[in-house]
Amino acid sequence: MTSLPLDLKIQSPRCPHLGGKPRYLPAHRAFLRRLAAGCEADLLTAAEAVLADPATEWQEYGTWRTDGPAVLMDSAEAGAELSVEYPDGGLPDQAPVLLPAGRWAVRGVHTWADDDTWVGLVQLLPAGL
């Protein structure tokens, strides 16, 4: 499995701005952030369980329209500066989010999956035209 906290701020159609250390789960079109977990395997197992559970209490966050692939990036960076090298070298962290163009319903949840694992998930679902 290849993970978005609920502090999602969509300031551009191509760059979801995120806090924390999220990762993208392309099979679910979902972003995952570890809030508490014993290990990586526990986190991914918990995320799968939350995504599959019809009783998960999702919060709706509106819709997002995109013209195609986006970039997952730190909210502390300006999108225009993603290709600007730091003074000490290196570029800002970023990861591609391969989405088809369209409208996406955005929903999210912070939940305890078990006694030891707390996850933050944001999922994108097709929103139609």
N, C-alpha and C positions, 0 to 999 in steps of 0.2 A: 504494500500500500504506500503510495506516495503521500500539510495541515493549516481559522480567523477568529479572533476574539470578538466579543460583542461591541467593542469600541470601533466598529467599522465606520469609516467616514468616506463616502464616495464623493471625491472632489473632482474627479475626471472620469470620463467614460472608459478609460483604459487602465486606470491605476487605483485599485482598492488600497487605501492606506490603513495600516494595521499597527497595533501595539503588541508587545510581547514577542514570542517566538512561534508564530503559527506555521502550519504547513498546509498544503493543498492536497486533498484526496480526490483525484480526478474521477474515479469510478463513481463517486457520490456527488460530484460537483459541490464539495463541502470543504470548508476550512476548519482546521482543528487546532486548538490551543490547549496545552497541558496546564491545568490549574493545580492539580495534585495527582501524582501517580507514582507507584513504586518503581516502575521501569517502563521503557518504551513499548515493550510487548503488551503490558497491562493497559497502557494508554490507547493503543490501536484496537485492542480487543474491546475496550469500553466504548470507543467511538463507534465501532461496528454495531454493538448492542444498542446504543442510543439511537443510531440512524435507523435500525430495523424495528424498533419498538413503536407500535402505533399509539401507545399511551404517552409518548414523549410530549411534553407541554411546550411547544414551540411558540415564540413571540414573532409576530410579523413585522418586518421593517420596510415595507414598501416594495417598489420595483426599481430595477437597474437596467438601463438600456446600454448595450455595448455593440460596437461595430466589429467585434472579433476579439482575438487574444488580448489579455491584460497582463499587468505586471504586479506581482505581490511584492510589497516594499514596506520598509519601516516608516511609520507615520512621522518620524522626526526629519525625514528627507523631503526635499521639494522634488516633485516629479521631473522638472526640467534639469535637475542636477544629478540624475542617475548615471550619466556618462561622464561626470566630472570627477577626476581623480582626487582623493584626499591629499593634503600636503605631505603626509608621511607615506603616501602610496596606497594603492588599492581603491576599489570602487565601492559605493554603497551596496549593501546586500539587496538582492532582488531575485525573483524567480518568476518564470513565465507561468501564466495561467491560461491554458489553451481552451478557450471557449468559442463556440460558434457565435456569430452575430445574432442579436435578438434581444428580447425583453426577458428579464429574470425576476421572479418573485424572490425576495430575500427574507429568510427566516433564521432565527437563532435561538440557542438555549445554552444556559450554564446549568449543569446538573451533575449530581453524584451518581455515577454508574454503579458503584458498590461502596463498601465502607472505606476504601482506600483511594478511589480514583474519581477525581472531579474533572470534568471536561467542559470546554467551551467550544461550541460548534456553530458555524454559520453555513447554511446550505442555500444554493441557488437552484430554483426550479423553473422550468419554462413557464412564462407568464402569458403566452399567446400574443396576439397582435393588438 
